[in-house]
């Protein structure tokens, strides 16, 4: 499994040469923890429903060369969803010549929002109350 850093993702999102949902798509598999902010343009496919929806996701993204998965920390749900997606895609689409890459956002949305929460080109729907710590 290949990982992409938050900085690499930010650079990709701000690139004038790349368009979201055409050149890349970001899949956020957080469940209830989705509320409080998300990566701009990310598609929420909750992990609790992922197996049910993975076939449709493969069909919807079959022509997108880069699919980026993440969850809160990208330690369990994000990598697992990426693996399931990749296996399903391989089974459903027999054309092996399509250039396609599946990656996981290293450290997930938690780290991404820490660095980029104030950049509306990268993070949307951010709610400071959700992210406020009890000890601050």
N, CA, C and O atoms as a MOPAC input file, in Angstrom:
PM7 MOZYME 1SCF
protein

 N      0.85500 1    -1.17800 1     0.00000 1
 C      0.00000 1     0.00000 1     0.00000 1
 C      0.89700 1     1.23600 1     0.00000 1
 O      1.78700 1     1.37400 1     0.83900 1
 N      0.64900 1     2.12700 1    -0.94900 1
 C      1.41400 1     3.37000 1    -1.02300 1
 C      0.66000 1     4.46200 1    -0.26700 1
 O     -0.56900 1     4.51900 1    -0.28200 1
 N      1.42000 1     5.31400 1     0.38600 1
 C      0.84400 1     6.43300 1     1.12900 1
 C      1.21700 1     7.74200 1     0.46100 1
 O      2.24100 1     7.85000 1    -0.21500 1
 N      0.35200 1     8.74800 1     0.66900 1
 C      0.60600 1    10.10000 1     0.20200 1
 C      0.59100 1    10.99100 1     1.45100 1
 O     -0.25100 1    10.81100 1     2.33100 1
 N      1.50200 1    11.93000 1     1.52700 1
 C      1.55100 1    12.81700 1     2.68900 1
 C      0.50000 1    13.92300 1     2.54300 1
 O     -0.00400 1    14.17700 1     1.44900 1
 N      0.18800 1    14.56200 1     3.64600 1
 C     -0.72700 1    15.69500 1     3.61600 1
 C     -0.20500 1    16.81300 1     2.72300 1
 O     -0.97600 1    17.45200 1     2.00700 1
 N      1.08700 1    17.04400 1     2.76600 1
 C      1.68800 1    18.08100 1     1.91700 1
 C      1.56000 1    17.73200 1     0.44000 1
 O      1.27800 1    18.60000 1    -0.38600 1
 N      1.76900 1    16.45300 1     0.10500 1
 C      1.61900 1    16.02800 1    -1.28900 1
 C      0.17600 1    16.18900 1    -1.75900 1
 O     -0.07700 1    16.61900 1    -2.88500 1
 N     -0.77100 1    15.83800 1    -0.88000 1
 C     -2.18100 1    15.97700 1    -1.23200 1
 C     -2.54600 1    17.44700 1    -1.41500 1
 O     -3.24200 1    17.79900 1    -2.36800 1
 N     -2.08400 1    18.30100 1    -0.51500 1
 C     -2.36200 1    19.73600 1    -0.62800 1
 C     -1.81100 1    20.28700 1    -1.94500 1
 O     -2.47400 1    21.07100 1    -2.62400 1
 N     -0.62000 1    19.87800 1    -2.29100 1
 C     -0.00500 1    20.32700 1    -3.54600 1
 C     -0.81100 1    19.82900 1    -4.74300 1
 O     -1.02100 1    20.57300 1    -5.70100 1
 N     -1.25800 1    18.58800 1    -4.69600 1
 C     -2.07400 1    18.02900 1    -5.77100 1
 C     -3.39000 1    18.78300 1    -5.91500 1
 O     -3.80900 1    19.10500 1    -7.02700 1
 N     -4.04500 1    19.06500 1    -4.78100 1
 C     -5.32600 1    19.75700 1    -4.80100 1
 C     -5.20400 1    21.17600 1    -5.35000 1
 O     -6.13600 1    21.69000 1    -5.96700 1
 N     -4.06700 1    21.79700 1    -5.12600 1
 C     -3.87100 1    23.17900 1    -5.57800 1
 C     -3.22900 1    23.26600 1    -6.96000 1
 O     -3.04500 1    24.35900 1    -7.49500 1
 N     -2.89400 1    22.12900 1    -7.52800 1
 C     -2.26600 1    22.10000 1    -8.84500 1
 C     -3.25900 1    22.56200 1    -9.91200 1
 O     -4.41800 1    22.14700 1    -9.91700 1
 N     -2.80000 1    23.40300 1   -10.79100 1
 C     -3.64600 1    23.86900 1   -11.88700 1
 C     -3.73300 1    22.82700 1   -12.99600 1
 O     -4.59200 1    22.91200 1   -13.87300 1
 N     -2.83900 1    21.84400 1   -12.95200 1
 C     -2.81500 1    20.79000 1   -13.97100 1
 C     -3.72400 1    19.61100 1   -13.64400 1
 O     -3.98000 1    18.77000 1   -14.50500 1
 N     -4.21400 1    19.54100 1   -12.41000 1
 C     -5.00900 1    18.39100 1   -11.96600 1
 C     -6.38100 1    18.85800 1   -11.50300 1
 O     -6.51100 1    19.88200 1   -10.83200 1
 N     -7.39800 1    18.09400 1   -11.86800 1
 C     -8.76800 1    18.43200 1   -11.48600 1
 C     -9.35800 1    17.31900 1   -10.62000 1
 O     -9.24500 1    16.13600 1   -10.94100 1
 N     -9.98800 1    17.72300 1    -9.51900 1
 C    -10.65300 1    16.76800 1    -8.64100 1
 C    -11.74900 1    16.04400 1    -9.39900 1
 O    -12.43800 1    16.63900 1   -10.22800 1
 N    -11.90600 1    14.78200 1    -9.12100 1
 C    -12.90700 1    13.88200 1    -9.70900 1
 C    -12.64600 1    13.57900 1   -11.18200 1
 O    -13.41500 1    12.85800 1   -11.81800 1
 N    -11.55800 1    14.13400 1   -11.72300 1
 C    -11.13900 1    13.78300 1   -13.07700 1
 C     -9.75900 1    13.12700 1   -13.02200 1
 O     -9.55800 1    12.03100 1   -13.54600 1
 N     -8.81500 1    13.81200 1   -12.38200 1
 C     -7.45100 1    13.30100 1   -12.25700 1
 C     -7.22600 1    12.56600 1   -10.93500 1
 O     -6.34400 1    11.71500 1   -10.82600 1
 N     -8.02500 1    12.90400 1    -9.95000 1
 C     -7.93000 1    12.24500 1    -8.64100 1
 C     -9.26900 1    12.38500 1    -7.93100 1
 O    -10.05200 1    13.29000 1    -8.22100 1
 N     -9.51600 1    11.48100 1    -7.00500 1
 C    -10.69800 1    11.56700 1    -6.16200 1
 C    -10.28500 1    11.16500 1    -4.74300 1
 O     -9.48000 1    10.25600 1    -4.54200 1
 N    -10.85700 1    11.86800 1    -3.77600 1
 C    -10.55700 1    11.60500 1    -2.37200 1
 C    -11.77300 1    10.93700 1    -1.74700 1
 O    -12.88200 1    11.46800 1    -1.80300 1
 N    -11.55500 1     9.76500 1    -1.14900 1
 C    -12.62400 1     8.99900 1    -0.52400 1
 C    -12.39200 1     9.00500 1     0.99100 1
 O    -11.38600 1     8.49800 1     1.48700 1
 N    -13.34400 1     9.59000 1     1.70000 1
 C    -13.29500 1     9.71100 1     3.16200 1
 C    -14.19300 1     8.62000 1     3.74300 1
 O    -15.40700 1     8.65100 1     3.54300 1
 N    -13.61700 1     7.66600 1     4.45300 1
 C    -14.40200 1     6.54500 1     4.97400 1
 C    -14.73900 1     6.68700 1     6.46100 1
 O    -15.06500 1     5.70800 1     7.13300 1
 N    -14.65400 1     7.92600 1     6.96100 1
 C    -15.05000 1     8.12700 1     8.36300 1
 C    -16.55800 1     7.93900 1     8.50100 1
 O    -17.31400 1     8.16300 1     7.55600 1
 N    -16.97200 1     7.53400 1     9.66600 1
 C    -18.39300 1     7.31900 1     9.95700 1
 C    -18.93300 1     8.55200 1    10.68000 1
 O    -18.96300 1     9.63600 1    10.09700 1
 N    -19.35700 1     8.40900 1    11.93200 1
 C    -19.87100 1     9.54000 1    12.70700 1
 C    -18.81500 1    10.63000 1    12.90100 1
 O    -19.15000 1    11.79700 1    13.09900 1
 N    -17.56200 1    10.25000 1    12.84500 1
 C    -16.48600 1    11.22300 1    13.03100 1
 C    -16.24000 1    12.07000 1    11.78100 1
 O    -15.28300 1    12.84300 1    11.74300 1
 N    -17.08700 1    11.93600 1    10.76300 1
 C    -16.99700 1    12.76300 1     9.55800 1
 C    -17.39300 1    14.20800 1     9.86000 1
 O    -16.88100 1    15.14000 1     9.24200 1
 N    -18.29700 1    14.38300 1    10.80400 1
 C    -18.78500 1    15.72500 1    11.11400 1
 C    -17.71500 1    16.53500 1    11.82300 1
 O    -16.99100 1    16.02200 1    12.67700 1
 N    -17.62500 1    17.79600 1    11.46200 1
 C    -16.63000 1    18.68000 1    12.06000 1
 C    -15.58700 1    19.13300 1    11.07000 1
 O    -14.68800 1    19.90200 1    11.41100 1
 N    -15.70300 1    18.65900 1     9.84100 1
 C    -14.77700 1    19.09000 1     8.80000 1
 C    -14.38600 1    17.95300 1     7.89600 1
 O    -14.41800 1    16.78300 1     8.27700 1
 N    -14.01100 1    18.32500 1     6.67800 1
 C    -13.56800 1    17.32600 1     5.70800 1
 C    -12.65800 1    17.97700 1     4.68100 1
 O    -12.61900 1    19.19900 1     4.54000 1
 N    -11.93300 1    17.13500 1     3.97500 1
 C    -11.09900 1    17.62200 1     2.88800 1
 C    -12.03500 1    18.08000 1     1.78200 1
 O    -12.97800 1    17.37700 1     1.41700 1
 N    -11.76700 1    19.25400 1     1.26000 1
 C    -12.65000 1    19.84700 1     0.25900 1
 C    -12.83200 1    18.89600 1    -0.93000 1
 O    -11.86900 1    18.40900 1    -1.52200 1
 N    -14.09000 1    18.65700 1    -1.25000 1
 C    -14.41900 1    17.80900 1    -2.39000 1
 C    -14.36300 1    16.32100 1    -2.12900 1
 O    -14.66700 1    15.52500 1    -3.01800 1
 N    -13.97900 1    15.92900 1    -0.92100 1
 C    -13.90800 1    14.49500 1    -0.61500 1
 C    -15.30600 1    13.88100 1    -0.64200 1
 O    -16.29400 1    14.53100 1    -0.29800 1
 N    -15.36800 1    12.63200 1    -1.05300 1
 C    -16.61600 1    11.88300 1    -1.09500 1
 C    -16.67000 1    11.00700 1     0.15100 1
 O    -15.77200 1    10.19800 1     0.38200 1
 N    -17.71800 1    11.16700 1     0.95300 1
 C    -17.84300 1    10.37300 1     2.17500 1
 C    -18.52100 1     9.04300 1     1.85900 1
 O    -19.67000 1     9.00300 1     1.42000 1
 N    -17.79400 1     7.96500 1     2.09000 1
 C    -18.28800 1     6.59700 1     1.94700 1
 C    -17.99700 1     5.89500 1     3.26800 1
 O    -16.96200 1     5.24200 1     3.40500 1
 N    -18.90700 1     6.02300 1     4.25100 1
 C    -18.65600 1     5.49400 1     5.59200 1
 C    -18.20200 1     4.03400 1     5.59300 1
 O    -18.72500 1     3.20500 1     4.84800 1
 N    -17.22900 1     3.74200 1     6.43600 1
 C    -16.68200 1     2.38300 1     6.49800 1
 C    -17.74700 1     1.36400 1     6.87500 1
 O    -17.67800 1     0.21000 1     6.44900 1
 N    -18.73600 1     1.77900 1     7.67300 1
 C    -19.79000 1     0.85600 1     8.10500 1
 C    -20.65900 1     0.38800 1     6.93700 1
 O    -21.33700 1    -0.63400 1     7.04500 1
 N    -20.64700 1     1.11800 1     5.83000 1
 C    -21.44600 1     0.77600 1     4.65000 1
 C    -20.57300 1     0.49400 1     3.42900 1
 O    -21.08500 1     0.30700 1     2.32500 1
 N    -19.26900 1     0.46300 1     3.62800 1
 C    -18.35600 1     0.42300 1     2.48500 1
 C    -18.53000 1    -0.82100 1     1.61700 1
 O    -18.57900 1    -0.71600 1     0.39200 1
 N    -18.62500 1    -1.99100 1     2.23600 1
 C    -18.76800 1    -3.22600 1     1.45900 1
 C    -20.01800 1    -3.20800 1     0.58500 1
 O    -20.01100 1    -3.73400 1    -0.52800 1
 N    -21.08000 1    -2.60800 1     1.08700 1
 C    -22.33000 1    -2.52400 1     0.34400 1
 C    -22.20400 1    -1.61000 1    -0.87100 1
 O    -22.86700 1    -1.82700 1    -1.88500 1
 N    -21.36100 1    -0.59600 1    -0.77100 1
 C    -21.27300 1     0.44300 1    -1.80500 1
 C    -20.02600 1     0.38500 1    -2.68100 1
 O    -19.87200 1     1.21300 1    -3.58000 1
 N    -19.14300 1    -0.56100 1    -2.44300 1
 C    -17.85600 1    -0.55200 1    -3.14900 1
 C    -18.01100 1    -0.78400 1    -4.65300 1
 O    -17.26400 1    -0.19300 1    -5.43300 1
 N    -18.94900 1    -1.61800 1    -5.08300 1
 C    -19.13200 1    -1.85200 1    -6.52000 1
 C    -19.50900 1    -0.55800 1    -7.24200 1
 O    -18.96900 1    -0.25100 1    -8.30500 1
 N    -20.42700 1     0.18500 1    -6.66500 1
 C    -20.84300 1     1.46200 1    -7.27000 1
 C    -19.67700 1     2.45000 1    -7.27800 1
 O    -19.51000 1     3.20400 1    -8.23600 1
 N    -18.87900 1     2.44900 1    -6.22600 1
 C    -17.72500 1     3.34900 1    -6.16600 1
 C    -16.72900 1     3.01000 1    -7.27400 1
 O    -16.19200 1     3.90900 1    -7.92000 1
 N    -16.48400 1     1.73200 1    -7.49300 1
 C    -15.57700 1     1.32400 1    -8.56900 1
 C    -16.11400 1     1.81900 1    -9.91500 1
 O    -15.36300 1     2.36600 1   -10.72200 1
 N    -17.39300 1     1.63100 1   -10.15100 1
 C    -17.99300 1     2.08500 1   -11.41100 1
 C    -17.86300 1     3.60000 1   -11.56600 1
 O    -17.54200 1     4.09400 1   -12.64700 1
 N    -18.11700 1     4.33500 1   -10.47600 1
 C    -18.06700 1     5.80300 1   -10.52300 1
 C    -16.65900 1     6.34700 1   -10.72400 1
 O    -16.49400 1     7.44800 1   -11.24800 1
 N    -15.64200 1     5.59200 1   -10.31600 1
 C    -14.26300 1     6.09400 1   -10.35400 1
 C    -13.38600 1     5.33400 1   -11.33800 1
 O    -12.16500 1     5.49100 1   -11.32000 1
 N    -13.97800 1     4.52100 1   -12.18700 1
 C    -13.19100 1     3.65000 1   -13.06500 1
 C    -12.24700 1     4.42000 1   -13.99200 1
 O    -11.21700 1     3.88400 1   -14.40100 1
 N    -12.58200 1     5.66000 1   -14.32600 1
 C    -11.73700 1     6.44200 1   -15.22300 1
 C    -10.83200 1     7.44400 1   -14.50100 1
 O    -10.10800 1     8.20600 1   -15.14200 1
 N    -10.87400 1     7.44100 1   -13.19500 1
 C    -10.04100 1     8.36000 1   -12.40600 1
 C     -8.70900 1     7.65600 1   -12.10500 1
 O     -8.70500 1     6.58700 1   -11.49500 1
 N     -7.58900 1     8.23800 1   -12.52300 1
 C     -6.30500 1     7.53800 1   -12.37600 1
 C     -5.75300 1     7.43600 1   -10.95000 1
 O     -4.91900 1     6.57200 1   -10.67900 1
 N     -6.20400 1     8.30000 1   -10.03500 1
 C     -5.68400 1     8.27600 1    -8.67100 1
 C     -6.83700 1     8.35500 1    -7.67800 1
 O     -7.60100 1     9.32100 1    -7.67500 1
 N     -6.95500 1     7.32900 1    -6.83500 1
 C     -7.99200 1     7.29900 1    -5.81800 1
 C     -7.29000 1     7.30200 1    -4.46100 1
 O     -6.46900 1     6.43400 1    -4.16500 1
 N     -7.63400 1     8.30300 1    -3.64400 1
 C     -6.97200 1     8.52800 1    -2.35700 1
 C     -7.97200 1     8.23200 1    -1.24300 1
 O     -9.04600 1     8.83200 1    -1.19500 1
 N     -7.62700 1     7.32100 1    -0.35700 1
 C     -8.49100 1     6.96000 1     0.76400 1
 C     -7.94200 1     7.53700 1     2.06000 1
 O     -6.73300 1     7.69300 1     2.23200 1
 N     -8.86700 1     7.85000 1     2.97000 1
 C     -8.44400 1     8.24000 1     4.31600 1
 C     -9.59400 1     8.07800 1     5.29300 1
 O    -10.76300 1     8.00700 1     4.91200 1
 N     -9.22600 1     8.02100 1     6.55700 1
 C    -10.19400 1     8.07200 1     7.65500 1
 C     -9.62400 1     9.09100 1     8.63900 1
 O     -8.92700 1    10.01500 1     8.22000 1
 N     -9.89500 1     8.95000 1     9.90600 1
 C     -9.39000 1     9.92500 1    10.87100 1
 C     -7.86500 1     9.87000 1    10.98000 1
 O     -7.19700 1    10.90200 1    10.91200 1
 N     -7.32100 1     8.66900 1    11.14800 1
 C     -5.88100 1     8.51000 1    11.32100 1
 C     -5.22500 1     7.72100 1    10.19500 1
 O     -3.99800 1     7.65800 1    10.11400 1
 N     -6.03100 1     7.12200 1     9.33000 1
 C     -5.56000 1     6.26900 1     8.23400 1
 C     -4.70100 1     5.11700 1     8.73700 1
 O     -3.67200 1     4.78000 1     8.15000 1
 N     -5.15000 1     4.52200 1     9.84200 1
 C     -4.45300 1     3.35900 1    10.37700 1
 C     -5.23800 1     2.07400 1    10.14600 1
 O     -4.63400 1     1.02000 1     9.94800 1
 N     -6.58300 1     2.13200 1    10.16500 1
 C     -7.38600 1     0.92700 1     9.99600 1
 C     -8.40400 1     1.08000 1     8.87000 1
 O     -8.30300 1     0.40900 1     7.84300 1
 N     -9.38600 1     1.96400 1     9.06200 1
 C    -10.48200 1     2.06900 1     8.09700 1
 C    -10.02000 1     2.49500 1     6.70900 1
 O    -10.42800 1     1.88800 1     5.71900 1
 N     -9.18800 1     3.51500 1     6.61300 1
 C     -8.71500 1     3.98700 1     5.31200 1
 C     -7.94300 1     2.92000 1     4.54100 1
 O     -8.28900 1     2.63000 1     3.39600 1
 N     -6.90000 1     2.32500 1     5.14300 1
 C     -6.16000 1     1.27900 1     4.43000 1
 C     -7.01900 1     0.05400 1     4.09100 1
 O     -6.86800 1    -0.53200 1     3.01900 1
 N     -7.91100 1    -0.32800 1     4.99400 1
 C     -8.78200 1    -1.48000 1     4.73000 1
 C     -9.70300 1    -1.19300 1     3.54300 1
 O     -9.85700 1    -2.04000 1     2.66300 1
 N    -10.31400 1    -0.00700 1     3.51100 1
 C    -11.19200 1     0.36300 1     2.40500 1
 C    -10.40700 1     0.42600 1     1.09700 1
 O    -10.90800 1    -0.00100 1     0.05700 1
 N     -9.19700 1     0.94800 1     1.13600 1
 C     -8.35900 1     1.02300 1    -0.06400 1
 C     -8.07800 1    -0.38000 1    -0.59900 1
 O     -8.14300 1    -0.60700 1    -1.80700 1
 N     -7.76800 1    -1.31500 1     0.28800 1
 C     -7.49900 1    -2.69400 1    -0.12500 1
 C     -8.74500 1    -3.33800 1    -0.72900 1
 O     -8.66400 1    -3.98300 1    -1.77400 1
 N     -9.89300 1    -3.16700 1    -0.07800 1
 C    -11.15000 1    -3.73200 1    -0.59000 1
 C    -11.48400 1    -3.12500 1    -1.95100 1
 O    -11.88100 1    -3.83500 1    -2.87500 1
 N    -11.32100 1    -1.82000 1    -2.06500 1
 C    -11.59300 1    -1.13300 1    -3.33500 1
 C    -10.69400 1    -1.69400 1    -4.43300 1
 O    -11.16200 1    -2.01400 1    -5.52600 1
 N     -9.40900 1    -1.81000 1    -4.13600 1
 C     -8.45200 1    -2.27000 1    -5.13900 1
 C     -8.77600 1    -3.70700 1    -5.58600 1
 O     -8.72600 1    -4.01200 1    -6.77800 1
 N     -9.10400 1    -4.57500 1    -4.64100 1
 C     -9.44700 1    -5.96100 1    -4.97800 1
 C    -10.74400 1    -6.01900 1    -5.78700 1
 O    -10.83900 1    -6.77800 1    -6.75100 1
 N    -11.73200 1    -5.22700 1    -5.40200 1
 C    -13.00700 1    -5.19600 1    -6.11700 1
 C    -12.81100 1    -4.66400 1    -7.52300 1
 O    -13.37100 1    -5.19400 1    -8.48300 1
 N    -12.01900 1    -3.62200 1    -7.63900 1
 C    -11.74100 1    -3.02100 1    -8.94900 1
 C    -11.07000 1    -4.03600 1    -9.86700 1
 O    -11.43700 1    -4.15900 1   -11.03500 1
 N    -10.09600 1    -4.75400 1    -9.34300 1
 C     -9.37500 1    -5.74700 1   -10.13300 1
 C    -10.33100 1    -6.83300 1   -10.64100 1
 O    -10.20900 1    -7.28900 1   -11.77800 1
 N    -11.27300 1    -7.24000 1    -9.80200 1
 C    -12.24700 1    -8.26600 1   -10.16600 1
 C    -13.25100 1    -7.74600 1   -11.19200 1
 O    -13.57800 1    -8.43600 1   -12.15800 1
 N    -13.73700 1    -6.52300 1   -10.97200 1
 C    -14.78200 1    -5.96700 1   -11.84600 1
 C    -14.26800 1    -5.51300 1   -13.20800 1
 O    -14.93000 1    -5.71800 1   -14.22600 1
 N    -13.10500 1    -4.90600 1   -13.22300 1
 C    -12.56500 1    -4.33900 1   -14.45600 1
 C    -11.41100 1    -5.20900 1   -14.94600 1
 O    -10.36600 1    -5.29000 1   -14.30000 1
 N    -11.60000 1    -5.83400 1   -16.04800 1
 C    -10.58300 1    -6.75200 1   -16.54900 1
 C     -9.49500 1    -6.06300 1   -17.34600 1
 O     -8.45800 1    -6.66900 1   -17.61900 1
 N     -9.70600 1    -4.79600 1   -17.73100 1
 C     -8.71600 1    -4.07500 1   -18.51500 1
 C     -7.55800 1    -3.65200 1   -17.61700 1
 O     -7.66900 1    -2.68000 1   -16.87000 1
 N     -6.46900 1    -4.36800 1   -17.69100 1
 C     -5.30100 1    -4.09100 1   -16.84100 1
 C     -4.45400 1    -2.93600 1   -17.37700 1
 O     -3.52700 1    -2.49100 1   -16.70000 1
 N     -4.75600 1    -2.44700 1   -18.57400 1
 C     -3.96400 1    -1.37800 1   -19.17200 1
 C     -4.33000 1     0.00900 1   -18.64200 1
 O     -3.60100 1     0.97200 1   -18.88300 1
 N     -5.43400 1     0.11800 1   -17.93600 1
 C     -5.85000 1     1.41100 1   -17.40000 1
 C     -4.87300 1     1.82200 1   -16.29400 1
 O     -4.67900 1     1.09600 1   -15.31900 1
 N     -4.26300 1     2.99500 1   -16.46500 1
 C     -3.36000 1     3.48400 1   -15.42000 1
 C     -4.21300 1     3.89800 1   -14.22800 1
 O     -5.05800 1     4.78800 1   -14.32400 1
 N     -3.97500 1     3.24500 1   -13.12400 1
 C     -4.79500 1     3.49600 1   -11.94300 1
 C     -3.95900 1     3.24300 1   -10.69900 1
 O     -3.22800 1     2.25600 1   -10.61600 1
 N     -4.07500 1     4.14100 1    -9.74100 1
 C     -3.32400 1     3.98600 1    -8.49900 1
 C     -4.23700 1     4.26900 1    -7.31600 1
 O     -5.04200 1     5.20000 1    -7.33900 1
 N     -4.09700 1     3.45500 1    -6.29300 1
 C     -4.84800 1     3.61700 1    -5.05200 1
 C     -3.83300 1     3.91800 1    -3.95700 1
 O     -2.86500 1     3.18100 1    -3.77300 1
 N     -4.06800 1     5.01800 1    -3.22700 1
 C     -3.14900 1     5.41200 1    -2.15400 1
 C     -3.95900 1     5.77200 1    -0.90600 1
 O     -5.17700 1     5.94500 1    -0.95700 1
 N     -3.24400 1     5.87700 1     0.20900 1
 C     -3.85100 1     6.23900 1     1.49200 1
 C     -3.17500 1     7.50700 1     2.00300 1
 O     -1.95400 1     7.64400 1     1.92600 1
 N     -3.97300 1     8.42900 1     2.52300 1
 C     -3.43400 1     9.66200 1     3.10500 1
 C     -2.77200 1     9.33900 1     4.44200 1
 O     -3.43500 1     8.91400 1     5.38800 1
 N     -1.48100 1     9.54200 1     4.50700 1
 C     -0.73700 1     9.26300 1     5.73600 1
 C     -1.25000 1    10.15400 1     6.88000 1
 O     -1.38600 1    11.36500 1     6.71200 1
 N     -1.52500 1     9.56200 1     8.01200 1
 C     -1.98700 1    10.23800 1     9.23700 1
 C     -3.41700 1    10.78100 1     9.13400 1
 O     -3.88800 1    11.43500 1    10.06500 1
 N     -4.10200 1    10.52800 1     8.04300 1
 C     -5.52700 1    10.81600 1     7.92400 1
 C     -5.93100 1    12.27700 1     8.05100 1
 O     -5.10900 1    13.19200 1     7.99600 1
 N     -7.24700 1    12.45100 1     8.22500 1
 C     -7.79800 1    13.80300 1     8.28800 1
 C     -7.36100 1    14.53300 1     9.54800 1
 O     -7.21600 1    15.75500 1     9.52800 1
 N     -7.15000 1    13.81700 1    10.63300 1
 C     -6.76400 1    14.47300 1    11.88700 1
 C     -5.51900 1    15.33000 1    11.69100 1
 O     -5.49900 1    16.49500 1    12.08600 1
 N     -4.50000 1    14.76900 1    11.09200 1
 C     -3.26500 1    15.52900 1    10.86500 1
 C     -3.45000 1    16.57300 1     9.76100 1
 O     -2.91900 1    17.68000 1     9.85600 1
 N     -4.19900 1    16.22300 1     8.72200 1
 C     -4.42200 1    17.14600 1     7.61000 1
 C     -5.13100 1    18.40800 1     8.10300 1
 O     -4.73600 1    19.51900 1     7.75000 1
 N     -6.16600 1    18.24000 1     8.90900 1
 C     -6.90400 1    19.40800 1     9.39400 1
 C     -6.07400 1    20.24100 1    10.36600 1
 O     -6.24800 1    21.45700 1    10.43600 1
 N     -5.17600 1    19.60800 1    11.11300 1
 C     -4.31300 1    20.35600 1    12.02200 1
 C     -3.48800 1    21.37600 1    11.24200 1
 O     -3.31200 1    22.51100 1    11.68400 1
 N     -2.99300 1    20.97100 1    10.10100 1
 C     -2.12400 1    21.84500 1     9.31000 1
 C     -2.89600 1    22.77500 1     8.37400 1
 O     -2.47900 1    23.91100 1     8.14800 1
 N     -4.03000 1    22.29700 1     7.82400 1
 C     -4.68300 1    23.03200 1     6.74200 1
 C     -6.09800 1    23.52900 1     7.03600 1
 O     -6.79100 1    23.97600 1     6.12200 1
 N     -6.53300 1    23.46000 1     8.28000 1
 C     -7.91800 1    23.83000 1     8.61500 1
 C     -8.28000 1    25.26300 1     8.22200 1
 O     -9.45100 1    25.55800 1     7.98400 1
 N     -7.30000 1    26.14500 1     8.15300 1
 C     -7.57200 1    27.55200 1     7.82000 1
 C     -7.49100 1    27.84700 1     6.32500 1
 O     -7.59800 1    29.00300 1     5.91500 1
 N     -7.30300 1    26.81600 1     5.51500 1
 C     -7.21000 1    27.00900 1     4.07100 1
 C     -8.48700 1    26.48100 1     3.41200 1
 O     -8.64800 1    25.26900 1     3.27100 1
 N     -9.40000 1    27.37500 1     3.00400 1
 C    -10.67400 1    26.94000 1     2.42300 1
 C    -10.52800 1    26.19800 1     1.09200 1
 O    -11.48800 1    25.57900 1     0.63200 1
 N     -9.36800 1    26.24500 1     0.47600 1
 C     -9.13600 1    25.47500 1    -0.74500 1
 C     -8.86700 1    24.00800 1    -0.42600 1
 O     -8.91300 1    23.15300 1    -1.31100 1
 N     -8.58400 1    23.72100 1     0.85200 1
 C     -8.21600 1    22.35500 1     1.24100 1
 C     -9.18100 1    21.71000 1     2.23400 1
 O     -9.39900 1    20.49900 1     2.18500 1
 N     -9.75800 1    22.50400 1     3.13300 1
 C    -10.64500 1    21.95800 1     4.16300 1
 C    -11.94500 1    22.75400 1     4.17000 1
 O    -11.94200 1    23.98300 1     4.10000 1
 N    -13.06100 1    22.02100 1     4.25500 1
 C    -14.36600 1    22.67700 1     4.31900 1
 C    -15.16000 1    22.11000 1     5.49600 1
 O    -14.86500 1    21.02800 1     6.00300 1
 N    -16.17200 1    22.86900 1     5.91400 1
 C    -17.08000 1    22.48100 1     7.01000 1
 C    -16.36500 1    22.27800 1     8.34300 1
 O    -16.85500 1    21.55200 1     9.20800 1
 N    -15.20800 1    22.92000 1     8.50900 1
 C    -14.43200 1    22.73300 1     9.73800 1
 C    -15.12500 1    23.43000 1    10.90400 1
 O    -15.53900 1    24.58400 1    10.79100 1
 N    -15.24600 1    22.72400 1    12.02000 1
 C    -15.92000 1    23.23300 1    13.21400 1
 C    -14.95900 1    23.16100 1    14.38700 1
 O    -14.59900 1    22.07600 1    14.84300 1
 N    -14.54700 1    24.32900 1    14.87200 1
 C    -13.55000 1    24.35700 1    15.95100 1
 C    -14.04200 1    23.66400 1    17.21200 1
 O    -13.23800 1    23.11300 1    17.96300 1
 N    -15.35400 1    23.68100 1    17.45900 1
 C    -15.87500 1    23.02700 1    18.65700 1
 C    -15.69200 1    21.51600 1    18.62300 1
 O    -15.48700 1    20.89300 1    19.66500 1
 N    -15.76300 1    20.93200 1    17.45700 1
 C    -15.56600 1    19.48800 1    17.32200 1
 C    -14.11400 1    19.13600 1    17.63700 1
 O    -13.83800 1    18.09800 1    18.23900 1
 N    -13.19600 1    19.99500 1    17.23100 1
 C    -11.77400 1    19.68800 1    17.36400 1
 C    -11.13800 1    20.25300 1    18.64000 1
 O     -9.96300 1    20.00500 1    18.91100 1
 N    -11.91900 1    21.01600 1    19.42700 1
 C    -11.38000 1    21.58800 1    20.67500 1
 C    -11.09400 1    20.45500 1    21.65700 1
 O    -11.92000 1    19.56400 1    21.85200 1
 N     -9.93800 1    20.50100 1    22.25800 1
 C     -9.60600 1    19.46100 1    23.24800 1
 C    -10.12300 1    19.85700 1    24.61600 1
 O    -10.30100 1    21.04000 1    24.90900 1
 N    -10.35900 1    18.87800 1    25.43400 1
 C    -10.88000 1    19.11800 1    26.78000 1
 C     -9.85500 1    19.80200 1    27.69000 1
 O    -10.22400 1    20.40300 1    28.69800 1
 N     -8.60100 1    19.71200 1    27.34400 1
 C     -7.55700 1    20.24800 1    28.20900 1
 C     -7.01900 1    21.59100 1    27.73900 1
 O     -6.06100 1    22.09700 1    28.32300 1
 N     -7.60500 1    22.19000 1    26.69700 1
 C     -7.06500 1    23.47200 1    26.22700 1
 C     -7.70500 1    24.64900 1    26.94500 1
 O     -7.36400 1    25.80000 1    26.66900 1

